[in-house]
Amino acid sequence: MTHVLLLGGTFDAHVLSTRLHEAGISAVYSYAGATLTRRTPALPTRVGGFGGVAGLVQYLRDQHITHVMDATHPFAAQISAHAIEACAQVGIPLLSMERPAWQAQSGDRWTQVADMNAAAAALPCDGGTVFLAIGRKQLAAFATQAAHHRFVLRVIDQADEPLPLPAANCELVIARGPFRLDDEIALIREHGIEHIVSKNAGGPDTYAKIEAARQLQLPVIMVDRPQLPPRTQCETPDQTMEWLAHAR
Ligand code: NAP
C-alpha cells in the first residue's frame, strides 16, 4: 500500500498536502519544527528532525514509507541531502519538487553570490539600510557588517533565541508570505531600504520584493542555491502528483 512521506515547511508543501489528501493517498507531512507558528496541513503531521540519515532510514522502515516527496525549501540542503541518501539505502523512490530559480530581468540590479559570507562581503563599505530577506539561520555573516549598516530583518515569528546582530542596528519585521508587490514597495519606502539580500528561492510567493527592487531601482544581492547531488526533480505540485501516479 502506498504511504508517502512529504518533507515540508514551504507553501508548496502545504499545497501538496491538500492534493494528497484530496486524492485519498495515505501520507504524512513532516515539519522540522523550526518556526513557532505554522500552517495546518490537510495531512497527519510529525514534527522535528529524524536524527540524521540513520534516523531517517529507521523512520522510513518503521513507518513502511513507500515514496518520499521532498518539498522543502531549496536552501534546506541538509534534509534534502539526507533524503537522497536515506531513500537510496531503503530502496524507495524520491522526488524533489523545486520551483525554478529566478532569473535576472532587464532593469534588475543583481549581484549574484555563492553563499551568505559572499553576500555580506558584497555589501558596500559605506553603510546603508539593508533588507535581509533570508530568515534567521544565516545571519552571523552580517554581524561583522553591523557597524556600518542598519538591518531590516524579516522573519516568520518572534525569535526565541537572541539574534547575532546587535539590536540597535536591527529592526525585526514579523510576517509570513506570500507577499504582494504594493506591500513590498511600501515596506521598502517605510524603512528607507537601500539594499536587499535575498536567497534565490524561486516561485511566486516571495518574488514581489524582487519586482519591487526592479521598480525602485534598488540593488539586490542574490544568493545562489546550495548544490546537491543529482536526484529526480520536478517544479510544481501537479508534476509531483503525476510522478506519484506513475511511481505507484
Ligand atoms: P536543513 O538545514 O536542510 O535541515 C536541518 C535539519 O533539520 C535536518 O538535518 C533535519 O534534522 C531537520 N529538518 C529539516 N527539514 C525537515 C523536515 N521537513 N522534517 C523533519 N526534519 C527536518 O533545513 P533548514 O534550512 O533549517 O529548514 C528547516 C525547515 O524550514 C525545512 O523544512 C524547510 O523546508 C523550511 N524552510 C527553510 C527555509 C530556508 O531558507 N532554509 C525557508 C523556508 C522554509 P535531522 O538531521 O535530525 O533529521
py3Dmol code that shows the C-alpha trace and the ligand (Angstrom):
import py3Dmol

protein = """\
ATOM      1  CA  MET A   1       0.000   0.000   0.000  1.00  0.00           C
ATOM      2  CA  THR A   2       1.219   3.492  -0.859  1.00  0.00           C
ATOM      3  CA  HIS A   3       2.330   5.562   2.138  1.00  0.00           C
ATOM      4  CA  VAL A   4       4.053   8.858   1.319  1.00  0.00           C
ATOM      5  CA  LEU A   5       6.421  10.922   3.442  1.00  0.00           C
ATOM      6  CA  LEU A   6       6.108  14.592   2.467  1.00  0.00           C
ATOM      7  CA  LEU A   7       9.047  16.685   3.680  1.00  0.00           C
ATOM      8  CA  GLY A   8       7.609  20.160   4.048  1.00  0.00           C
ATOM      9  CA  GLY A   9       7.922  23.554   5.648  1.00  0.00           C
ATOM     10  CA  THR A  10       7.016  25.509   2.494  1.00  0.00           C
ATOM     11  CA  PHE A  11       3.875  26.864   0.881  1.00  0.00           C
ATOM     12  CA  ASP A  12       4.252  24.359  -1.973  1.00  0.00           C
ATOM     13  CA  ALA A  13       4.380  21.503   0.518  1.00  0.00           C
ATOM     14  CA  HIS A  14       1.175  22.834   2.047  1.00  0.00           C
ATOM     15  CA  VAL A  15      -0.458  22.778  -1.402  1.00  0.00           C
ATOM     16  CA  LEU A  16       0.845  19.249  -1.969  1.00  0.00           C
ATOM     17  CA  SER A  17      -0.549  18.088   1.351  1.00  0.00           C
ATOM     18  CA  THR A  18      -4.010  19.226   0.244  1.00  0.00           C
ATOM     19  CA  ARG A  19      -3.583  17.481  -3.123  1.00  0.00           C
ATOM     20  CA  LEU A  20      -2.545  14.214  -1.472  1.00  0.00           C
ATOM     21  CA  HIS A  21      -5.438  14.426   0.989  1.00  0.00           C
ATOM     22  CA  GLU A  22      -7.964  15.149  -1.777  1.00  0.00           C
ATOM     23  CA  ALA A  23      -6.623  12.215  -3.795  1.00  0.00           C
ATOM     24  CA  GLY A  24      -7.162   9.946  -0.778  1.00  0.00           C
ATOM     25  CA  ILE A  25      -3.473   8.963  -0.664  1.00  0.00           C
ATOM     26  CA  SER A  26      -2.078   7.853   2.667  1.00  0.00           C
ATOM     27  CA  ALA A  27       0.682  10.312   3.594  1.00  0.00           C
ATOM     28  CA  VAL A  28       2.369  12.063   6.492  1.00  0.00           C
ATOM     29  CA  TYR A  29       3.625  15.658   6.450  1.00  0.00           C
ATOM     30  CA  SER A  30       6.938  16.265   8.192  1.00  0.00           C
ATOM     31  CA  TYR A  31       7.996  19.607   9.695  1.00  0.00           C
ATOM     32  CA  ALA A  32      11.405  20.486  11.084  1.00  0.00           C
ATOM     33  CA  GLY A  33       9.700  22.452  13.856  1.00  0.00           C
ATOM     34  CA  ALA A  34      11.917  25.456  13.161  1.00  0.00           C
ATOM     35  CA  THR A  35       9.118  28.021  13.477  1.00  0.00           C
ATOM     36  CA  LEU A  36       6.702  28.598  16.325  1.00  0.00           C
ATOM     37  CA  THR A  37       3.728  29.122  14.036  1.00  0.00           C
ATOM     38  CA  ARG A  38       2.834  27.000  11.033  1.00  0.00           C
ATOM     39  CA  ARG A  39       0.003  26.423   8.607  1.00  0.00           C
ATOM     40  CA  THR A  40      -2.174  23.414   9.381  1.00  0.00           C
ATOM     41  CA  PRO A  41      -1.811  20.904   6.548  1.00  0.00           C
ATOM     42  CA  ALA A  42      -4.573  18.567   5.442  1.00  0.00           C
ATOM     43  CA  LEU A  43      -2.442  15.521   6.291  1.00  0.00           C
ATOM     44  CA  PRO A  44      -1.403  13.950   9.579  1.00  0.00           C
ATOM     45  CA  THR A  45       1.833  15.566  10.723  1.00  0.00           C
ATOM     46  CA  ARG A  46       5.040  14.725  12.515  1.00  0.00           C
ATOM     47  CA  VAL A  47       7.394  17.434  13.843  1.00  0.00           C
ATOM     48  CA  GLY A  48      11.158  17.505  14.414  1.00  0.00           C
ATOM     49  CA  GLY A  49      14.349  16.132  12.913  1.00  0.00           C
ATOM     50  CA  PHE A  50      14.738  12.422  12.260  1.00  0.00           C
ATOM     51  CA  GLY A  51      18.255  12.201  13.682  1.00  0.00           C
ATOM     52  CA  GLY A  52      20.354  12.390  10.530  1.00  0.00           C
ATOM     53  CA  VAL A  53      20.430   9.845   7.716  1.00  0.00           C
ATOM     54  CA  ALA A  54      20.352   6.876  10.108  1.00  0.00           C
ATOM     55  CA  GLY A  55      17.264   8.238  11.883  1.00  0.00           C
ATOM     56  CA  LEU A  56      15.505   8.889   8.593  1.00  0.00           C
ATOM     57  CA  VAL A  57      16.302   5.376   7.336  1.00  0.00           C
ATOM     58  CA  GLN A  58      14.842   3.967  10.554  1.00  0.00           C
ATOM     59  CA  TYR A  59      11.728   6.122  10.213  1.00  0.00           C
ATOM     60  CA  LEU A  60      11.162   5.098   6.578  1.00  0.00           C
ATOM     61  CA  ARG A  61      11.402   1.438   7.536  1.00  0.00           C
ATOM     62  CA  ASP A  62       9.357   1.658  10.746  1.00  0.00           C
ATOM     63  CA  GLN A  63       6.541   3.610   9.076  1.00  0.00           C
ATOM     64  CA  HIS A  64       6.558   1.489   5.878  1.00  0.00           C
ATOM     65  CA  ILE A  65       7.033   4.596   3.734  1.00  0.00           C
ATOM     66  CA  THR A  66       6.809   3.718   0.028  1.00  0.00           C
ATOM     67  CA  HIS A  67       7.564   7.130  -1.570  1.00  0.00           C
ATOM     68  CA  VAL A  68       9.230  10.340  -0.404  1.00  0.00           C
ATOM     69  CA  MET A  69       8.365  13.793  -1.724  1.00  0.00           C
ATOM     70  CA  ASP A  70      10.896  16.453  -0.813  1.00  0.00           C
ATOM     71  CA  ALA A  71       9.097  19.797  -0.984  1.00  0.00           C
ATOM     72  CA  THR A  72      11.443  21.564   1.428  1.00  0.00           C
ATOM     73  CA  HIS A  73      12.918  24.965   0.665  1.00  0.00           C
ATOM     74  CA  PRO A  74      15.770  24.979  -1.914  1.00  0.00           C
ATOM     75  CA  PHE A  75      18.076  26.267   0.860  1.00  0.00           C
ATOM     76  CA  ALA A  76      17.176  23.407   3.213  1.00  0.00           C
ATOM     77  CA  ALA A  77      20.080  21.441   1.747  1.00  0.00           C
ATOM     78  CA  GLN A  78      20.803  19.189   4.698  1.00  0.00           C
ATOM     79  CA  ILE A  79      17.430  17.459   4.896  1.00  0.00           C
ATOM     80  CA  SER A  80      17.369  17.143   1.094  1.00  0.00           C
ATOM     81  CA  ALA A  81      20.810  15.501   1.086  1.00  0.00           C
ATOM     82  CA  HIS A  82      19.686  13.182   3.889  1.00  0.00           C
ATOM     83  CA  ALA A  83      16.582  12.225   1.919  1.00  0.00           C
ATOM     84  CA  ILE A  84      18.683  11.293  -1.133  1.00  0.00           C
ATOM     85  CA  GLU A  85      20.944   9.098   0.969  1.00  0.00           C
ATOM     86  CA  ALA A  86      18.195   7.503   3.077  1.00  0.00           C
ATOM     87  CA  CYS A  87      15.915   6.693   0.124  1.00  0.00           C
ATOM     88  CA  ALA A  88      18.868   5.093  -1.676  1.00  0.00           C
ATOM     89  CA  GLN A  89      19.610   2.963   1.393  1.00  0.00           C
ATOM     90  CA  VAL A  90      15.993   1.861   1.818  1.00  0.00           C
ATOM     91  CA  GLY A  91      15.432   1.492  -1.934  1.00  0.00           C
ATOM     92  CA  ILE A  92      12.330   3.670  -2.290  1.00  0.00           C
ATOM     93  CA  PRO A  93      11.666   6.416  -4.841  1.00  0.00           C
ATOM     94  CA  LEU A  94      12.299  10.073  -4.023  1.00  0.00           C
ATOM     95  CA  LEU A  95      11.065  13.115  -5.890  1.00  0.00           C
ATOM     96  CA  SER A  96      12.260  16.619  -5.125  1.00  0.00           C
ATOM     97  CA  MET A  97       9.957  19.495  -6.002  1.00  0.00           C
ATOM     98  CA  GLU A  98      11.688  22.832  -6.506  1.00  0.00           C
ATOM     99  CA  ARG A  99      10.482  25.918  -8.292  1.00  0.00           C
ATOM    100  CA  PRO A 100      12.968  27.088 -10.949  1.00  0.00           C
ATOM    101  CA  ALA A 101      15.436  29.672  -9.707  1.00  0.00           C
ATOM    102  CA  TRP A 102      14.621  33.314 -10.508  1.00  0.00           C
ATOM    103  CA  GLN A 103      16.493  34.801 -13.446  1.00  0.00           C
ATOM    104  CA  ALA A 104      17.602  38.435 -13.606  1.00  0.00           C
ATOM    105  CA  GLN A 105      15.498  40.519 -15.981  1.00  0.00           C
ATOM    106  CA  SER A 106      16.057  43.803 -17.740  1.00  0.00           C
ATOM    107  CA  GLY A 107      16.122  46.516 -15.056  1.00  0.00           C
ATOM    108  CA  ASP A 108      17.312  44.218 -12.276  1.00  0.00           C
ATOM    109  CA  ARG A 109      20.483  45.283 -10.431  1.00  0.00           C
ATOM    110  CA  TRP A 110      21.620  41.922  -9.091  1.00  0.00           C
ATOM    111  CA  THR A 111      24.942  40.851  -7.680  1.00  0.00           C
ATOM    112  CA  GLN A 112      24.870  37.026  -7.666  1.00  0.00           C
ATOM    113  CA  VAL A 113      26.893  35.357  -4.926  1.00  0.00           C
ATOM    114  CA  ALA A 114      27.518  31.773  -3.840  1.00  0.00           C
ATOM    115  CA  ASP A 115      26.669  31.985  -0.132  1.00  0.00           C
ATOM    116  CA  MET A 116      25.883  34.280   2.822  1.00  0.00           C
ATOM    117  CA  ASN A 117      29.534  35.095   3.548  1.00  0.00           C
ATOM    118  CA  ALA A 118      29.895  36.332  -0.008  1.00  0.00           C
ATOM    119  CA  ALA A 119      26.613  38.243   0.345  1.00  0.00           C
ATOM    120  CA  ALA A 120      27.874  40.052   3.456  1.00  0.00           C
ATOM    121  CA  ALA A 121      31.180  40.798   1.718  1.00  0.00           C
ATOM    122  CA  ALA A 122      29.290  42.214  -1.288  1.00  0.00           C
ATOM    123  CA  LEU A 123      27.612  44.937   0.778  1.00  0.00           C
ATOM    124  CA  PRO A 124      29.173  48.352   0.187  1.00  0.00           C
ATOM    125  CA  CYS A 125      31.574  49.527   2.904  1.00  0.00           C
ATOM    126  CA  ASP A 126      29.972  52.948   3.235  1.00  0.00           C
ATOM    127  CA  GLY A 127      26.862  51.675   5.024  1.00  0.00           C
ATOM    128  CA  GLY A 128      23.154  51.946   4.350  1.00  0.00           C
ATOM    129  CA  THR A 129      19.906  50.221   5.230  1.00  0.00           C
ATOM    130  CA  VAL A 130      19.824  46.563   4.211  1.00  0.00           C
ATOM    131  CA  PHE A 131      16.731  44.371   3.948  1.00  0.00           C
ATOM    132  CA  LEU A 132      17.702  40.833   4.946  1.00  0.00           C
ATOM    133  CA  ALA A 133      15.022  38.576   3.482  1.00  0.00           C
ATOM    134  CA  ILE A 134      16.925  35.408   4.373  1.00  0.00           C
ATOM    135  CA  GLY A 135      15.375  34.095   7.582  1.00  0.00           C
ATOM    136  CA  ARG A 136      17.257  33.958  10.864  1.00  0.00           C
ATOM    137  CA  LYS A 137      19.547  30.949  10.415  1.00  0.00           C
ATOM    138  CA  GLN A 138      22.438  32.506   8.494  1.00  0.00           C
ATOM    139  CA  LEU A 139      22.764  35.964   9.992  1.00  0.00           C
ATOM    140  CA  ALA A 140      26.202  35.555  11.560  1.00  0.00           C
ATOM    141  CA  ALA A 141      27.947  36.566   8.340  1.00  0.00           C
ATOM    142  CA  PHE A 142      26.329  40.003   8.612  1.00  0.00           C
ATOM    143  CA  ALA A 143      27.403  40.673  12.205  1.00  0.00           C
ATOM    144  CA  THR A 144      30.784  41.945  11.005  1.00  0.00           C
ATOM    145  CA  GLN A 145      28.935  44.486   8.817  1.00  0.00           C
ATOM    146  CA  ALA A 146      26.739  45.691  11.653  1.00  0.00           C
ATOM    147  CA  ALA A 147      28.969  48.639  12.480  1.00  0.00           C
ATOM    148  CA  HIS A 148      28.322  50.099   9.009  1.00  0.00           C
ATOM    149  CA  HIS A 149      24.769  49.074   8.239  1.00  0.00           C
ATOM    150  CA  ARG A 150      21.274  49.168   9.609  1.00  0.00           C
ATOM    151  CA  PHE A 151      19.433  45.895   9.017  1.00  0.00           C
ATOM    152  CA  VAL A 152      15.740  45.279   8.492  1.00  0.00           C
ATOM    153  CA  LEU A 153      15.247  41.572   9.114  1.00  0.00           C
ATOM    154  CA  ARG A 154      12.032  39.834   8.096  1.00  0.00           C
ATOM    155  CA  VAL A 155      11.213  36.595   9.919  1.00  0.00           C
ATOM    156  CA  ILE A 156       8.128  34.409  10.260  1.00  0.00           C
ATOM    157  CA  ASP A 157       7.853  34.672  14.024  1.00  0.00           C
ATOM    158  CA  GLN A 158       9.417  36.265  17.071  1.00  0.00           C
ATOM    159  CA  ALA A 159      12.850  34.847  17.883  1.00  0.00           C
ATOM    160  CA  ASP A 160      13.233  32.655  20.966  1.00  0.00           C
ATOM    161  CA  GLU A 161      16.998  32.951  20.816  1.00  0.00           C
ATOM    162  CA  PRO A 162      18.892  36.237  20.585  1.00  0.00           C
ATOM    163  CA  LEU A 163      19.910  37.262  17.079  1.00  0.00           C
ATOM    164  CA  PRO A 164      23.619  37.569  16.224  1.00  0.00           C
ATOM    165  CA  LEU A 165      23.031  41.158  15.057  1.00  0.00           C
ATOM    166  CA  PRO A 166      23.075  43.964  17.655  1.00  0.00           C
ATOM    167  CA  ALA A 167      19.523  45.049  18.486  1.00  0.00           C
ATOM    168  CA  ALA A 168      20.455  48.714  17.985  1.00  0.00           C
ATOM    169  CA  ASN A 169      21.255  48.021  14.304  1.00  0.00           C
ATOM    170  CA  CYS A 170      18.490  45.563  13.547  1.00  0.00           C
ATOM    171  CA  GLU A 171      14.779  46.089  13.130  1.00  0.00           C
ATOM    172  CA  LEU A 172      12.564  42.978  13.065  1.00  0.00           C
ATOM    173  CA  VAL A 173       9.604  42.668  10.731  1.00  0.00           C
ATOM    174  CA  ILE A 174       7.430  39.659  11.541  1.00  0.00           C
ATOM    175  CA  ALA A 175       5.475  38.474   8.511  1.00  0.00           C
ATOM    176  CA  ARG A 176       4.712  35.304   6.563  1.00  0.00           C
ATOM    177  CA  GLY A 177       4.404  35.232   2.761  1.00  0.00           C
ATOM    178  CA  PRO A 178       3.054  35.215   0.163  1.00  0.00           C
ATOM    179  CA  PHE A 179       3.890  38.901  -0.198  1.00  0.00           C
ATOM    180  CA  ARG A 180       2.297  41.461  -2.555  1.00  0.00           C
ATOM    181  CA  LEU A 181       4.173  43.964  -4.725  1.00  0.00           C
ATOM    182  CA  ASP A 182       2.409  47.020  -3.246  1.00  0.00           C
ATOM    183  CA  ASP A 183       3.200  45.889   0.282  1.00  0.00           C
ATOM    184  CA  GLU A 184       6.862  45.270  -0.565  1.00  0.00           C
ATOM    185  CA  ILE A 185       7.188  48.722  -2.125  1.00  0.00           C
ATOM    186  CA  ALA A 186       5.560  50.236   0.973  1.00  0.00           C
ATOM    187  CA  LEU A 187       7.921  48.289   3.277  1.00  0.00           C
ATOM    188  CA  ILE A 188      10.986  49.431   1.324  1.00  0.00           C
ATOM    189  CA  ARG A 189       9.865  53.054   1.445  1.00  0.00           C
ATOM    190  CA  GLU A 190       8.789  52.976   5.090  1.00  0.00           C
ATOM    191  CA  HIS A 191      12.159  51.614   6.267  1.00  0.00           C
ATOM    192  CA  GLY A 192      14.329  53.538   3.814  1.00  0.00           C
ATOM    193  CA  ILE A 193      15.781  50.291   2.442  1.00  0.00           C
ATOM    194  CA  GLU A 194      18.730  50.768   0.074  1.00  0.00           C
ATOM    195  CA  HIS A 195      19.961  47.188  -0.470  1.00  0.00           C
ATOM    196  CA  ILE A 196      18.189  43.819  -0.476  1.00  0.00           C
ATOM    197  CA  VAL A 197      19.798  40.469   0.326  1.00  0.00           C
ATOM    198  CA  SER A 198      17.703  37.559  -0.932  1.00  0.00           C
ATOM    199  CA  LYS A 199      18.024  33.815  -1.341  1.00  0.00           C
ATOM    200  CA  ASN A 200      17.192  32.658  -4.857  1.00  0.00           C
ATOM    201  CA  ALA A 201      14.144  30.767  -3.611  1.00  0.00           C
ATOM    202  CA  GLY A 202      12.258  30.767  -6.925  1.00  0.00           C
ATOM    203  CA  GLY A 203       8.464  30.650  -7.169  1.00  0.00           C
ATOM    204  CA  PRO A 204       5.904  33.429  -6.896  1.00  0.00           C
ATOM    205  CA  ASP A 205       5.341  33.710  -3.123  1.00  0.00           C
ATOM    206  CA  THR A 206       8.404  35.779  -2.216  1.00  0.00           C
ATOM    207  CA  TYR A 207       9.162  37.269  -5.644  1.00  0.00           C
ATOM    208  CA  ALA A 208       7.393  40.594  -5.005  1.00  0.00           C
ATOM    209  CA  LYS A 209      10.435  42.090  -3.232  1.00  0.00           C
ATOM    210  CA  ILE A 210      12.497  41.410  -6.364  1.00  0.00           C
ATOM    211  CA  GLU A 211       9.896  43.128  -8.547  1.00  0.00           C
ATOM    212  CA  ALA A 212       9.763  45.996  -6.034  1.00  0.00           C
ATOM    213  CA  ALA A 213      13.554  46.351  -6.185  1.00  0.00           C
ATOM    214  CA  ARG A 214      13.369  46.490 -10.000  1.00  0.00           C
ATOM    215  CA  GLN A 215      10.705  49.194  -9.918  1.00  0.00           C
ATOM    216  CA  LEU A 216      12.604  51.238  -7.323  1.00  0.00           C
ATOM    217  CA  GLN A 217      15.987  50.511  -8.986  1.00  0.00           C
ATOM    218  CA  LEU A 218      17.461  49.068  -5.801  1.00  0.00           C
ATOM    219  CA  PRO A 219      20.456  46.717  -5.818  1.00  0.00           C
ATOM    220  CA  VAL A 220      19.803  43.083  -4.863  1.00  0.00           C
ATOM    221  CA  ILE A 221      22.448  40.687  -3.600  1.00  0.00           C
ATOM    222  CA  MET A 222      21.067  37.346  -4.791  1.00  0.00           C
ATOM    223  CA  VAL A 223      22.418  34.235  -3.061  1.00  0.00           C
ATOM    224  CA  ASP A 224      22.571  31.152  -5.295  1.00  0.00           C
ATOM    225  CA  ARG A 225      21.084  27.836  -4.172  1.00  0.00           C
ATOM    226  CA  PRO A 226      23.318  25.285  -2.482  1.00  0.00           C
ATOM    227  CA  GLN A 227      24.427  22.414  -4.713  1.00  0.00           C
ATOM    228  CA  LEU A 228      23.010  18.932  -4.103  1.00  0.00           C
ATOM    229  CA  PRO A 229      23.765  15.517  -5.599  1.00  0.00           C
ATOM    230  CA  PRO A 230      21.693  14.549  -8.675  1.00  0.00           C
ATOM    231  CA  ARG A 231      18.103  13.478  -7.900  1.00  0.00           C
ATOM    232  CA  THR A 232      14.754  13.180  -9.656  1.00  0.00           C
ATOM    233  CA  GLN A 233      13.215  16.639  -9.713  1.00  0.00           C
ATOM    234  CA  CYS A 234      10.097  18.486 -10.803  1.00  0.00           C
ATOM    235  CA  GLU A 235       8.832  22.028 -10.440  1.00  0.00           C
ATOM    236  CA  THR A 236       5.147  22.036  -9.486  1.00  0.00           C
ATOM    237  CA  PRO A 237       2.629  20.203  -7.288  1.00  0.00           C
ATOM    238  CA  ASP A 238       0.852  18.994 -10.489  1.00  0.00           C
ATOM    239  CA  GLN A 239       4.066  17.361 -11.752  1.00  0.00           C
ATOM    240  CA  THR A 240       4.669  15.857  -8.308  1.00  0.00           C
ATOM    241  CA  MET A 241       1.227  14.215  -8.303  1.00  0.00           C
ATOM    242  CA  GLU A 242       1.809  12.909 -11.851  1.00  0.00           C
ATOM    243  CA  TRP A 243       5.136  11.415 -10.737  1.00  0.00           C
ATOM    244  CA  LEU A 244       3.407   9.656  -7.850  1.00  0.00           C
ATOM    245  CA  ALA A 245       0.695   8.264 -10.121  1.00  0.00           C
ATOM    246  CA  HIS A 246       3.384   6.742 -12.358  1.00  0.00           C
ATOM    247  CA  ALA A 247       5.606   5.620  -9.473  1.00  0.00           C
ATOM    248  CA  ARG A 248       2.700   3.756  -7.842  1.00  0.00           C
TER     249      ARG A 248
END
"""
ligand_1 = """\
48
NAP
P 18.185 21.979 6.808
O 19.342 22.824 7.179
O 18.180 21.301 5.491
O 17.912 20.856 7.894
C 18.473 20.883 9.196
C 17.876 19.711 9.953
O 16.513 19.995 10.274
C 17.832 18.426 9.148
O 19.057 17.733 9.180
C 16.704 17.682 9.823
O 17.136 17.160 11.076
C 15.742 18.812 10.159
N 14.723 19.030 9.121
C 14.722 19.955 8.124
N 13.571 19.904 7.435
C 12.838 18.912 7.993
C 11.530 18.391 7.737
N 10.737 18.898 6.771
N 11.102 17.360 8.528
C 11.881 16.874 9.533
N 13.107 17.339 9.827
C 13.573 18.361 9.067
O 16.821 22.828 6.911
P 16.588 24.383 7.284
O 17.205 25.232 6.254
O 16.924 24.548 8.733
O 14.997 24.480 7.129
C 14.164 23.887 8.108
C 12.769 23.815 7.528
O 12.303 25.123 7.204
C 12.694 22.977 6.263
O 11.657 22.051 6.428
C 12.422 23.972 5.153
O 11.538 23.470 4.169
C 11.807 25.154 5.894
N 12.225 26.428 5.278
C 13.535 26.713 5.147
C 13.914 27.902 4.556
C 15.368 28.245 4.344
O 15.644 29.301 3.796
N 16.300 27.390 4.729
C 12.931 28.800 4.100
C 11.582 28.480 4.258
C 11.233 27.288 4.861
P 17.655 15.662 11.231
O 19.024 15.617 10.598
O 17.655 15.449 12.699
O 16.688 14.778 10.509
"""
view = py3Dmol.view(width=600, height=400)
view.addModel(protein, "pdb")
view.setStyle({"model": 0}, {"cartoon": {"style": "trace"}})
view.addModel(ligand_1, "xyz")
view.setStyle({"model": 1}, {"stick": {}})
view.zoomTo()
view.show()
